[in-house]
Amino acid sequence: MAKLEYGCAIGSYLGKLIYESFKDQGVTYIFDRVAQCDEEGCPLAQVKRGELLVNPGLIYKQAS
């Protein structure tokens, strides 16, 4: 199993650290924004191509 590599912590959201970036299986993702969520979850329609929604509602964009 590949180990994730994290960049600098730049804040927190709902008790979880927000990292400036992370690398997963050779792909780098950069923090972009907090997702709009409610008690039912985070609608996936707000996640665009090349983005990941990470628990607890953070959207990271794939680096180009």
C-alpha positions in Angstrom: 0.0 0.0 0.0 1.4 3.4 -1.1 2.1 5.9 1.6 0.6 9.4 1.2 3.0 12.4 1.3 1.6 15.6 2.9 2.7 19.2 2.4 2.4 21.9 5.1 -0.6 22.1 7.2 -2.4 25.4 6.4 -5.4 25.2 8.8 -8.1 23.0 10.0 -11.7 22.2 9.3 -14.1 20.3 11.6 -11.1 19.1 13.6 -9.1 17.8 10.7 -5.9 19.4 9.3 -6.0 21.0 5.9 -2.8 20.3 4.0 -1.6 22.6 1.3 -1.1 19.5 -0.8 -0.7 15.8 -0.7 0.7 13.2 -3.1 -1.0 9.8 -3.7 0.4 7.2 -6.0 2.6 9.8 -7.7 -0.2 12.3 -8.3 -0.1 15.7 -6.4 -3.3 17.3 -5.3 -3.5 20.9 -4.0 -6.1 22.2 -1.6 -8.7 24.3 -3.4 -11.8 24.9 -1.2 -14.2 23.6 1.4 -17.2 21.8 0.0 -20.7 22.9 0.6 -22.2 20.2 2.8 -25.3 19.7 5.0 -26.5 17.0 7.4 -27.1 14.6 4.5 -23.5 14.9 3.2 -21.6 16.7 0.5 -23.2 16.7 -3.0 -20.8 15.3 -5.5 -22.0 17.6 -8.3 -19.7 20.3 -6.9 -16.6 18.2 -7.6 -15.2 18.9 -11.0 -13.0 16.7 -13.2 -9.5 16.4 -11.7 -10.7 17.1 -8.2 -11.1 14.9 -5.1 -13.5 15.3 -2.2 -11.7 14.4 1.0 -13.4 13.8 4.4 -14.7 15.9 6.1 -15.5 18.0 3.0 -12.3 19.4 1.6 -11.8 19.6 -2.2 -8.4 19.1 -3.6 -7.5 19.9 -7.3 -5.0 17.7 -9.2 -1.8 19.7 -9.9 -1.1 20.3 -13.6 
